């Protein structure tokens, strides 16, 4: 399967790209996604080796702040079975899990943030899911959109 590109949203006060840079092996589980459309992408579409734009949401300004790479394709989110976890789901069973996650590793931290405002004002990015539908926490990105944002993030 050909490499694909994604945008993952994270609240920086929950888990920022700098937290990923400090994590053991610069790797983390992308847990806690509780939206069915995003879950389907994590479970069925996102594969090891895919590239990720790391987006800080609920932040001023909201922005893409770097990249990551998928280190492990979708598998059941273990937190859905943990009664002490905020992600516990009593309706999810180990034989038929409801929620999935992927593992990611740090790619790079941009020299500068690429803000949502800049993304919306860049013609090459006008059809991005982030611009047209915005709310989804995991969303597809085209190779061209990915490359455009990486170039913008590399500028001083």
N, CA, C and O atoms as a DFTB+ gen file, in Angstrom:
624 C
 N C O
     1  1       0.845      -1.181       0.000
     2  2       0.000       0.000       0.000
     3  2       0.893       1.248       0.000
     4  3       1.875       1.312       0.740
     5  1       0.554       2.217      -0.815
     6  2       1.344       3.443      -0.922
     7  2       1.244       4.277       0.352
     8  3       0.223       4.269       1.040
     9  1       2.319       4.990       0.648
    10  2       2.337       5.877       1.812
    11  2       1.242       6.919       1.662
    12  3       0.999       7.444       0.575
    13  1       0.585       7.205       2.785
    14  2      -0.448       8.224       2.816
    15  2      -0.072       9.285       3.840
    16  3       0.888       9.132       4.595
    17  1      -0.840      10.351       3.850
    18  2      -0.546      11.507       4.687
    19  2      -1.781      11.879       5.497
    20  3      -2.915      11.759       5.033
    21  1      -1.526      12.337       6.731
    22  2      -2.598      12.606       7.679
    23  2      -2.292      13.858       8.483
    24  3      -1.148      14.309       8.549
    25  1      -3.321      14.405       9.086
    26  2      -3.176      15.462      10.078
    27  2      -3.817      14.937      11.354
    28  3      -4.971      14.508      11.349
    29  1      -3.051      14.975      12.461
    30  2      -3.547      14.575      13.774
    31  2      -3.593      15.828      14.638
    32  3      -2.623      16.583      14.708
    33  1      -4.726      16.039      15.291
    34  2      -4.873      17.175      16.193
    35  2      -4.611      16.742      17.626
    36  3      -5.057      15.682      18.066
    37  1      -3.880      17.582      18.341
    38  2      -3.637      17.359      19.753
    39  2      -3.689      18.689      20.483
    40  3      -3.217      19.708      19.979
    41  1      -4.260      18.667      21.663
    42  2      -4.242      19.864      22.493
    43  2      -2.876      19.924      23.170
    44  3      -2.503      18.985      23.873
    45  1      -2.126      21.000      22.977
    46  2      -0.750      21.036      23.499
    47  2      -0.655      20.917      25.015
    48  3       0.381      20.494      25.527
    49  1      -1.707      21.279      25.747
    50  2      -1.657      21.115      27.199
    51  2      -1.926      19.662      27.613
    52  3      -1.720      19.296      28.770
    53  1      -2.387      18.836      26.660
    54  2      -2.599      17.406      26.917
    55  2      -1.369      16.618      26.461
    56  3      -0.805      15.846      27.237
    57  1      -0.949      16.810      25.198
    58  2       0.256      16.137      24.681
    59  2       0.741      16.913      23.461
    60  3       0.214      16.766      22.359
    61  1       1.747      17.733      23.683
    62  2       2.286      18.585      22.617
    63  2       3.360      17.844      21.826
    64  3       3.795      16.757      22.206
    65  1       3.769      18.445      20.739
    66  2       4.867      17.874      19.966
    67  2       6.155      17.858      20.803
    68  3       7.020      17.008      20.591
    69  1       6.280      18.782      21.736
    70  2       7.455      18.803      22.617
    71  2       7.405      17.642      23.614
    72  3       8.443      17.113      24.013
    73  1       6.189      17.250      24.013
    74  2       6.046      16.051      24.846
    75  2       6.473      14.820      24.056
    76  3       7.123      13.928      24.601
    77  1       6.114      14.764      22.784
    78  2       6.525      13.649      21.937
    79  2       8.050      13.608      21.823
    80  3       8.650      12.533      21.855
    81  1       8.669      14.777      21.690
    82  2      10.134      14.843      21.588
    83  2      10.807      14.328      22.865
    84  3      11.928      13.823      22.805
    85  1      10.137      14.447      24.021
    86  2      10.690      13.995      25.305
    87  2      10.323      12.545      25.628
    88  3      10.901      11.950      26.538
    89  1       9.375      11.979      24.897
    90  2       8.905      10.618      25.180
    91  2       9.990       9.591      24.870
    92  3      10.847       9.814      24.015
    93  1       9.942       8.469      25.573
    94  2      10.902       7.390      25.354
    95  2      10.869       6.966      23.891
    96  3       9.817       6.605      23.363
    97  1      12.022       7.013      23.246
    98  2      12.105       6.663      21.833
    99  2      11.398       7.654      20.920
   100  3      11.186       7.382      19.738
   101  1      11.029       8.826      21.487
   102  2      10.270       9.841      20.739
   103  2       9.051       9.195      20.082
   104  3       8.737       9.447      18.919
   105  1       8.377       8.354      20.866
   106  2       7.265       7.539      20.368
   107  2       6.119       7.573      21.368
   108  3       6.340       7.648      22.577
   109  1       4.885       7.516      20.853
   110  2       3.715       7.469      21.722
   111  2       2.567       6.745      21.041
   112  3       2.533       6.589      19.820
   113  1       1.629       6.309      21.869
   114  2       0.353       5.794      21.365
   115  2      -0.557       6.987      21.137
   116  3      -0.613       7.894      21.967
   117  1      -1.268       6.996      20.021
   118  2      -2.224       8.083      19.752
   119  2      -3.581       7.628      20.270
   120  3      -4.474       7.278      19.499
   121  1      -3.718       7.639      21.614
   122  2      -4.897       7.081      22.256
   123  2      -5.972       8.123      22.484
   124  3      -5.753       9.325      22.336
   125  1      -7.151       7.619      22.854
   126  2      -8.218       8.505      23.296
   127  2      -9.126       9.033      22.212
   128  3     -10.018       9.828      22.510
   129  1      -8.943       8.628      20.965
   130  2      -9.825       9.103      19.901
   131  2     -11.189       8.445      20.097
   132  3     -11.297       7.219      20.121
   133  1     -12.226       9.268      20.235
   134  2     -13.567       8.748      20.491
   135  2     -14.589       9.330      19.514
   136  3     -15.694       9.717      19.893
   137  1     -14.189       9.379      18.276
   138  2     -15.050       9.798      17.158
   139  2     -15.033       8.640      16.168
   140  3     -13.961       8.154      15.807
   141  1     -16.193       8.195      15.726
   142  2     -16.256       7.005      14.873
   143  2     -15.571       7.185      13.521
   144  3     -14.926       6.260      13.028
   145  1     -15.704       8.357      12.922
   146  2     -15.065       8.581      11.627
   147  2     -13.538       8.543      11.768
   148  3     -12.855       7.925      10.951
   149  1     -13.006       9.200      12.797
   150  2     -11.562       9.168      13.052
   151  2     -11.125       7.752      13.427
   152  3     -10.065       7.299      12.997
   153  1     -11.934       7.051      14.225
   154  2     -11.634       5.669      14.610
   155  2     -11.504       4.784      13.381
   156  3     -10.603       3.948      13.307
   157  1     -12.403       4.964      12.413
   158  2     -12.350       4.157      11.197
   159  2     -11.055       4.375      10.432
   160  3     -10.499       3.433       9.867
   161  1     -10.574       5.610      10.410
   162  2      -9.297       5.892       9.755
   163  2      -8.152       5.203      10.498
   164  3      -7.285       4.586       9.880
   165  1      -8.156       5.313      11.819
   166  2      -7.111       4.674      12.624
   167  2      -7.147       3.151      12.456
   168  3      -6.098       2.513      12.369
   169  1      -8.310       2.586      12.411
   170  2      -8.469       1.135      12.327
   171  2      -8.190       0.590      10.936
   172  3      -7.538      -0.445      10.790
   173  1      -8.685       1.289       9.902
   174  2      -8.725       0.717       8.561
   175  2      -7.775       1.319       7.536
   176  3      -7.421       0.652       6.564
   177  1      -7.362       2.542       7.730
   178  2      -6.646       3.264       6.673
   179  2      -5.186       3.578       6.987
   180  3      -4.316       3.405       6.134
   181  1      -4.921       4.031       8.185
   182  2      -3.592       4.521       8.540
   183  2      -2.649       3.338       8.728
   184  3      -2.952       2.396       9.461
   185  1      -1.498       3.402       8.053
   186  2      -0.550       2.288       8.050
   187  2       0.833       2.731       8.514
   188  3       1.172       3.913       8.460
   189  1       1.620       1.769       8.969
   190  2       3.005       2.026       9.355
   191  2       3.737       2.691       8.187
   192  3       3.628       2.248       7.044
   193  1       4.479       3.753       8.483
   194  2       5.226       4.479       7.462
   195  2       4.503       5.706       6.934
   196  3       5.121       6.558       6.296
   197  1       3.200       5.811       7.187
   198  2       2.464       7.008       6.763
   199  2       3.014       8.229       7.507
   200  3       3.529       8.113       8.619
   201  1       2.896       9.391       6.878
   202  2       3.398      10.643       7.448
   203  2       2.251      11.440       8.066
   204  3       1.117      11.391       7.590
   205  1       2.566      12.178       9.139
   206  2       1.563      12.901       9.912
   207  2       1.985      14.354      10.103
   208  3       3.138      14.640      10.428
   209  1       1.041      15.265       9.898
   210  2       1.212      16.647      10.313
   211  2       0.687      16.733      11.744
   212  3      -0.429      16.295      12.023
   213  1       1.476      17.289      12.640
   214  2       1.116      17.395      14.058
   215  2       0.529      18.784      14.282
   216  3       1.219      19.792      14.130
   217  1      -0.732      18.826      14.639
   218  2      -1.491      20.077      14.741
   219  2      -1.861      20.346      16.195
   220  3      -2.440      19.493      16.867
   221  1      -1.522      21.534      16.670
   222  2      -1.940      21.947      18.008
   223  2      -3.286      22.653      17.902
   224  3      -3.390      23.740      17.333
   225  1      -4.320      22.014      18.462
   226  2      -5.658      22.608      18.493
   227  2      -5.900      23.216      19.872
   228  3      -5.120      22.998      20.799
   229  1      -6.963      23.964      19.998
   230  2      -7.294      24.640      21.262
   231  2      -6.073      25.363      21.814
   232  3      -5.756      25.287      23.001
   233  1      -5.409      26.055      20.922
   234  2      -4.170      26.766      21.205
   235  2      -4.238      28.071      20.437
   236  3      -4.861      28.133      19.377
   237  1      -3.617      29.103      20.948
   238  2      -3.644      30.378      20.249
   239  2      -2.236      30.760      19.827
   240  3      -1.403      31.080      20.675
   241  1      -1.952      30.732      18.511
   242  2      -2.859      30.337      17.437
   243  2      -2.827      28.817      17.204
   244  3      -1.841      28.147      17.511
   245  1      -3.924      28.302      16.659
   246  2      -3.935      26.895      16.254
   247  2      -3.000      26.767      15.063
   248  3      -2.998      27.615      14.171
   249  1      -2.187      25.679      15.053
   250  2      -1.157      25.597      14.020
   251  2      -0.605      24.190      13.874
   252  3      -0.646      23.387      14.806
   253  1      -0.086      23.908      12.681
   254  2       0.728      22.712      12.470
   255  2       2.113      23.067      12.981
   256  3       2.679      24.095      12.608
   257  1       2.658      22.205      13.844
   258  2       3.911      22.528      14.517
   259  2       5.052      21.578      14.178
   260  3       6.187      21.780      14.610
   261  1       4.742      20.538      13.399
   262  2       5.784      19.585      13.027
   263  2       5.199      18.358      12.361
   264  3       4.044      18.342      11.937
   265  1       6.036      17.321      12.281
   266  2       5.614      16.079      11.627
   267  2       5.903      14.886      12.531
   268  3       6.704      14.951      13.464
   269  1       5.223      13.809      12.213
   270  2       5.454      12.524      12.875
   271  2       5.298      11.443      11.814
   272  3       4.891      11.711      10.683
   273  1       5.630      10.226      12.202
   274  2       5.502       9.082      11.294
   275  2       4.776       7.969      12.046
   276  3       5.007       7.767      13.238
   277  1       3.912       7.261      11.358
   278  2       3.198       6.145      11.979
   279  2       4.185       4.992      12.143
   280  3       4.765       4.509      11.170
   281  1       4.365       4.559      13.394
   282  2       5.306       3.487      13.722
   283  2       4.614       2.131      13.841
   284  3       5.255       1.088      13.710
   285  1       3.303       2.150      14.090
   286  2       2.534       0.914      14.207
   287  2       1.110       1.200      13.765
   288  3       0.488       2.155      14.230
   289  1       0.594       0.370      12.866
   290  2      -0.766       0.529      12.338
   291  2      -1.790       0.270      13.447
   292  3      -1.448      -0.185      14.539
   293  1      -3.046       0.570      13.138
   294  2      -4.125       0.505      14.099
   295  2      -4.268      -0.808      14.845
   296  3      -4.163      -1.889      14.265
   297  1      -4.511      -0.691      16.151
   298  2      -4.781      -1.838      17.019
   299  2      -5.697      -1.351      18.141
   300  3      -5.788      -0.147      18.381
   301  1      -6.381      -2.274      18.833
   302  2      -7.333      -1.854      19.861
   303  2      -6.693      -0.968      20.935
   304  3      -5.625      -1.277      21.462
   305  1      -7.365       0.125      21.239
   306  2      -6.925       1.051      22.276
   307  2      -7.110       0.366      23.634
   308  3      -8.247       0.129      24.044
   309  1      -6.021       0.043      24.341
   310  2      -6.167      -0.692      25.603
   311  2      -6.868       0.104      26.703
   312  3      -7.397      -0.486      27.645
   313  1      -6.880       1.418      26.597
   314  2      -7.487       2.255      27.629
   315  2      -9.005       2.104      27.677
   316  3      -9.623       2.416      28.695
   317  1      -9.609       1.630      26.593
   318  2     -11.055       1.426      26.593
   319  2     -11.471       0.311      27.553
   320  3     -12.631       0.246      27.960
   321  1     -10.538      -0.562      27.916
   322  2     -10.822      -1.684      28.813
   323  2     -10.413      -1.411      30.266
   324  3     -10.698      -2.217      31.152
   325  1      -9.750      -0.287      30.507
   326  2      -9.214       0.051      31.829
   327  2     -10.229       0.900      32.601
   328  3     -10.456       2.062      32.263
   329  1     -10.827       0.323      33.623
   330  2     -11.866       1.020      34.390
   331  2     -11.352       2.282      35.064
   332  3     -12.146       3.146      35.436
   333  1     -10.045       2.408      35.230
   334  2      -9.464       3.594      35.866
   335  2      -9.072       4.672      34.859
   336  3      -8.587       5.734      35.249
   337  1      -9.272       4.412      33.586
   338  2      -8.897       5.363      32.538
   339  2     -10.066       6.277      32.186
   340  3     -11.223       5.859      32.217
   341  1      -9.755       7.513      31.855
   342  2     -10.811       8.424      31.391
   343  2     -11.356       7.972      30.037
   344  3     -12.405       8.448      29.603
   345  1     -10.652       7.059      29.368
   346  2     -11.095       6.554      28.067
   347  2     -11.825       5.215      28.173
   348  3     -12.115       4.588      27.155
   349  1     -12.126       4.769      29.405
   350  2     -12.836       3.513      29.606
   351  2     -14.190       3.551      28.899
   352  3     -14.902       4.554      28.944
   353  1     -14.530       2.438      28.246
   354  2     -15.830       2.307      27.565
   355  2     -16.426       0.961      27.957
   356  3     -16.009      -0.084      27.458
   357  1     -17.391       0.999      28.842
   358  2     -17.990      -0.241      29.355
   359  2     -18.702      -1.048      28.277
   360  3     -18.949      -2.239      28.468
   361  1     -19.031      -0.434      27.161
   362  2     -19.728      -1.145      26.078
   363  2     -18.767      -1.807      25.096
   364  3     -19.197      -2.519      24.188
   365  1     -17.480      -1.576      25.273
   366  2     -16.489      -2.153      24.377
   367  2     -15.947      -3.445      24.973
   368  3     -15.593      -3.496      26.151
   369  1     -15.886      -4.489      24.149
   370  2     -15.379      -5.766      24.620
   371  2     -14.081      -6.148      23.936
   372  3     -13.834      -5.743      22.800
   373  1     -13.255      -6.918      24.609
   374  2     -11.975      -7.331      24.027
   375  2     -12.163      -8.172      22.776
   376  3     -11.302      -8.173      21.896
   377  1     -13.282      -8.890      22.685
   378  2     -13.563      -9.695      21.497
   379  2     -14.130      -8.854      20.348
   380  3     -14.137      -9.290      19.197
   381  1     -14.598      -7.661      20.666
   382  2     -15.140      -6.757      19.651
   383  2     -14.861      -5.320      20.084
   384  3     -15.778      -4.596      20.472
   385  1     -13.577      -4.902      20.017
   386  2     -13.218      -3.563      20.502
   387  2     -13.860      -2.462      19.663
   388  3     -14.029      -2.591      18.450
   389  1     -14.205      -1.393      20.339
   390  2     -14.851      -0.256      19.685
   391  2     -13.823       0.793      19.221
   392  3     -14.033       1.453      18.203
   393  1     -12.711       0.948      19.967
   394  2     -11.775       2.044      19.725
   395  2     -10.375       1.522      19.387
   396  3      -9.923       0.506      19.914
   397  1      -9.707       2.254      18.491
   398  2      -8.388       1.866      18.001
   399  2      -7.429       3.039      18.112
   400  3      -7.840       4.194      18.224
   401  1      -6.147       2.717      18.079
   402  2      -5.111       3.743      18.094
   403  2      -3.972       3.310      17.193
   404  3      -3.937       2.169      16.733
   405  1      -3.051       4.207      16.942
   406  2      -1.802       3.916      16.233
   407  2      -0.664       4.428      17.099
   408  3      -0.889       5.231      18.005
   409  1       0.548       3.978      16.832
   410  2       1.741       4.536      17.466
   411  2       2.409       5.464      16.467
   412  3       2.452       5.181      15.270
   413  1       2.930       6.576      16.971
   414  2       3.667       7.512      16.121
   415  2       5.023       7.809      16.733
   416  3       5.225       7.677      17.941
   417  1       5.952       8.214      15.867
   418  2       7.262       8.697      16.304
   419  2       7.460      10.110      15.757
   420  3       6.887      10.487      14.735
   421  1       8.270      10.862      16.453
   422  2       8.558      12.236      16.034
   423  2       9.270      12.253      14.690
   424  3      10.214      11.495      14.467
   425  1       8.813      13.119      13.798
   426  2       9.529      13.386      12.558
   427  2      10.400      14.607      12.770
   428  3      11.620      14.503      12.901
   429  1       9.757      15.774      12.801
   430  2      10.495      17.020      13.014
   431  2       9.600      18.053      13.681
   432  3       8.374      17.995      13.592
   433  1      10.245      18.994      14.348
   434  2       9.554      20.165      14.881
   435  2       9.888      21.318      13.946
   436  3      11.057      21.577      13.660
   437  1       8.866      22.004      13.475
   438  2       9.068      23.089      12.517
   439  2       9.838      24.254      13.134
   440  3       9.783      24.486      14.342
   441  1      10.557      24.983      12.275
   442  2      11.226      26.215      12.696
   443  2      10.201      27.240      13.155
   444  3      10.445      28.032      14.065
   445  1       9.045      27.202      12.498
   446  2       7.966      28.114      12.869
   447  2       6.634      27.402      12.688
   448  3       6.505      26.508      11.852
   449  1       5.655      27.802      13.472
   450  2       4.320      27.230      13.358
   451  2       3.664      27.672      12.054
   452  3       3.856      28.801      11.602
   453  1       2.894      26.778      11.459
   454  2       2.090      27.133      10.285
   455  2       0.655      27.243      10.798
   456  3      -0.022      26.241      11.027
   457  1       0.217      28.483      10.971
   458  2      -1.062      28.736      11.623
   459  2      -2.248      28.377      10.734
   460  3      -2.137      28.307       9.510
   461  1      -3.376      28.155      11.383
   462  2      -4.615      27.894      10.640
   463  2      -4.935      29.069       9.726
   464  3      -5.379      28.876       8.594
   465  1      -4.713      30.270      10.208
   466  2      -4.957      31.459       9.389
   467  2      -4.101      31.418       8.121
   468  3      -4.601      31.704       7.033
   469  1      -2.827      31.068       8.247
   470  2      -1.939      30.973       7.082
   471  2      -2.387      29.856       6.146
   472  3      -2.384      30.018       4.926
   473  1      -2.770      28.726       6.725
   474  2      -3.243      27.607       5.906
   475  2      -4.457      28.034       5.098
   476  3      -4.540      27.752       3.903
   477  1      -5.404      28.715       5.747
   478  2      -6.627      29.161       5.059
   479  2      -6.337      30.187       3.973
   480  3      -7.106      30.309       3.020
   481  1      -5.245      30.921       4.103
   482  2      -4.927      31.960       3.108
   483  2      -3.967      31.476       2.025
   484  3      -3.577      32.258       1.158
   485  1      -3.583      30.206       2.059
   486  2      -2.668      29.649       1.062
   487  2      -3.472      28.891       0.013
   488  3      -4.112      27.885       0.323
   489  1      -3.441      29.372      -1.224
   490  2      -4.268      28.805      -2.291
   491  2      -4.084      27.302      -2.451
   492  3      -5.063      26.585      -2.661
   493  1      -2.868      26.815      -2.357
   494  2      -2.587      25.383      -2.541
   495  2      -3.214      24.523      -1.448
   496  3      -3.272      23.300      -1.577
   497  1      -3.684      25.154      -0.372
   498  2      -4.258      24.405       0.758
   499  2      -5.763      24.631       0.913
   500  3      -6.358      24.196       1.898
   501  1      -6.369      25.302      -0.049
   502  2      -7.787      25.694       0.069
   503  2      -8.756      24.515       0.116
   504  3      -9.885      24.672       0.581
   505  1      -8.342      23.340      -0.353
   506  2      -9.234      22.179      -0.353
   507  2      -8.898      21.180       0.758
   508  3      -9.460      20.085       0.807
   509  1      -7.989      21.560       1.639
   510  2      -7.633      20.698       2.764
   511  2      -8.857      20.419       3.623
   512  3      -9.697      21.298       3.817
   513  1      -8.958      19.202       4.136
   514  2     -10.060      18.855       5.034
   515  2     -10.074      19.801       6.234
   516  3     -11.148      20.173       6.707
   517  1      -8.912      20.194       6.729
   518  2      -8.816      21.133       7.844
   519  2      -9.538      22.445       7.531
   520  3     -10.138      23.053       8.418
   521  1      -9.478      22.876       6.284
   522  2     -10.104      24.126       5.859
   523  2     -11.587      23.922       5.562
   524  3     -12.415      24.758       5.923
   525  1     -11.923      22.817       4.908
   526  2     -13.301      22.604       4.464
   527  2     -14.205      21.959       5.509
   528  3     -15.410      22.212       5.519
   529  1     -13.638      21.121       6.398
   530  2     -14.454      20.411       7.388
   531  2     -13.950      20.563       8.815
   532  3     -14.703      20.317       9.758
   533  1     -12.728      20.951       8.994
   534  2     -12.104      21.345      10.237
   535  2     -12.131      20.499      11.493
   536  3     -11.083      20.349      12.121
   537  1     -13.238      19.946      11.896
   538  2     -13.398      19.437      13.255
   539  2     -12.780      18.062      13.523
   540  3     -12.468      17.758      14.674
   541  1     -12.599      17.247      12.530
   542  2     -12.154      15.878      12.746
   543  2     -10.737      15.831      13.321
   544  3      -9.848      16.521      12.823
   545  1     -10.520      15.026      14.361
   546  2      -9.229      14.970      15.054
   547  2      -8.155      14.213      14.285
   548  3      -6.964      14.409      14.526
   549  1      -8.565      13.354      13.367
   550  2      -7.657      12.630      12.475
   551  2      -8.233      12.795      11.080
   552  3      -9.390      12.450      10.840
   553  1      -7.437      13.320      10.162
   554  2      -7.974      13.591       8.830
   555  2      -6.929      13.378       7.743
   556  3      -5.732      13.544       7.978
   557  1      -7.393      13.006       6.546
   558  2      -6.456      12.798       5.447
   559  2      -5.910      14.118       4.908
   560  3      -6.560      15.161       4.979
   561  1      -4.705      14.037       4.373
   562  2      -4.015      15.172       3.755
   563  2      -3.406      14.631       2.465
   564  3      -2.935      13.494       2.440
   565  1      -3.407      15.413       1.410
   566  2      -2.751      14.968       0.179
   567  2      -1.237      15.130       0.314
   568  3      -0.756      15.861       1.179
   569  1      -0.509      14.451      -0.537
   570  2       0.956      14.581      -0.539
   571  2       1.353      16.030      -0.805
   572  3       2.277      16.548      -0.179
   573  1       0.662      16.676      -1.725
   574  2       0.976      18.073      -2.056
   575  2       0.715      18.990      -0.858
   576  3       1.520      19.876      -0.572
   577  1      -0.404      18.782      -0.157
   578  2      -0.705      19.593       1.020
   579  2       0.359      19.377       2.098
   580  3       0.828      20.331       2.718
   581  1       0.731      18.124       2.311
   582  2       1.756      17.796       3.297
   583  2       3.055      18.524       2.961
   584  3       3.641      19.185       3.819
   585  1       3.499      18.402       1.720
   586  2       4.757      19.026       1.297
   587  2       4.695      20.545       1.391
   588  3       5.678      21.183       1.767
   589  1       3.556      21.125       1.054
   590  2       3.401      22.583       1.132
   591  2       3.553      23.052       2.576
   592  3       4.254      24.028       2.841
   593  1       2.908      22.369       3.499
   594  2       2.985      22.770       4.905
   595  2       4.386      22.550       5.459
   596  3       4.881      23.382       6.219
   597  1       5.026      21.465       5.100
   598  2       6.407      21.224       5.556
   599  2       7.321      22.355       5.066
   600  3       8.168      22.836       5.819
   601  1       7.155      22.775       3.824
   602  2       7.972      23.893       3.296
   603  2       7.705      25.179       4.055
   604  3       8.636      25.914       4.385
   605  1       6.427      25.455       4.336
   606  2       6.092      26.661       5.091
   607  2       6.698      26.611       6.493
   608  3       7.194      27.623       6.989
   609  1       6.662      25.449       7.131
   610  2       7.212      25.300       8.475
   611  2       8.731      25.403       8.544
   612  3       9.297      25.654       9.608
   613  1       9.386      25.207       7.404
   614  2      10.853      25.265       7.345
   615  2      11.370      26.690       7.152
   616  3      12.552      26.956       7.367
   617  1      10.486      27.607       6.745
   618  2      10.909      28.987       6.501
   619  2      11.157      29.702       7.820
   620  3      10.464      29.468       8.811
   621  1      12.151      30.572       7.817
   622  2      12.452      31.366       9.020
   623  2      11.545      32.554       9.129
   624  3      11.657      33.331      10.077
